[in-house]
Amino acid sequence: MGPSLASVMSGKSGSRSISPSGLAVVAIVVIVALFLYLHVAYGLQAVVVDGISMLPTLQSGDVVFIVHVNPTDINVGDVIVYRFTGNFYGIYLSNALIIHRVIYKYYYNGVLCFVTKGDNNPLPDPGYPSLCGTVDANGTEVSGIPYYYVYGVVVGGSQPLVIPYVGGLSLMFNPSSVQP
């Protein structure tokens, strides 16, 4: 026996609406499922942005996806993720992931190197002079990042594909102590 005509007419058929917190849970489950699918199918990895160096392109809490590519396919303007250990303008970083834009690329002793810079930073990243030497990039003497420290390219290249603010929860539970 189905619902009564009176309950159907009054809109009280016994069905429930989903609460905002229920919608949030569903959204999180869908995002996690999508990430798992993209990771397995395409080798994509998610990275949470932490810091202000890539404003306005990327904000703290944004999630970006990275993919491994042939280093020769990385172009000026692409946003890359690389590992850095050393002095980053007065802050010592140990094996930190940096998400910055490629502003110049060159070869040094046969090694492909990338000069990178945060969109919101006044200077290019310090790089590895011992591995990539120095080069004049747009009137500034800088050093690059060797290709083998590049972890991946942000999907979307110069216009990154971003899931805004989703990673904020991750940052709440694992705050960083430095933001280059």
HELIX and SHEET records of a PDB file:
HELIX    1   1 LEU A    5  SER A   10  1                                   6    
HELIX    2   2 PRO A   20  TYR A   42  1                                  23    
HELIX    3   3 PRO A   71  ASP A   73  5                                   3    
HELIX    4   4 PRO A  129  CYS A  132  1                                   4    
HELIX    5   5 TYR A  147  TYR A  149  5                                   3    
HELIX    6   6 GLY A  168  PHE A  173  1                                   6    
SHEET    1   A 7 GLN A  45  VAL A  48  0                                        
SHEET    2   A 7 VAL A  63  VAL A  67 -1                                        
SHEET    3   A 7 VAL A 150  VAL A 154 -1                                        
SHEET    4   A 7 VAL A  79  PHE A  88 -1                                        
SHEET    5   A 7 ILE A  91  TYR A 108 -1                                        
SHEET    6   A 7 VAL A 111  LYS A 117 -1                                        
SHEET    7   A 7 ILE A 145  PRO A 146 -1                                        
SHEET    1   B 3 GLN A  45  VAL A  48  0                                        
SHEET    2   B 3 VAL A  63  VAL A  67 -1                                        
SHEET    3   B 3 VAL A 162  ILE A 163 -1                                        
SHEET    1   C 2 VAL A 135  ALA A 137  0                                        
SHEET    2   C 2 THR A 140  VAL A 142 -1                                        
END                                                                             
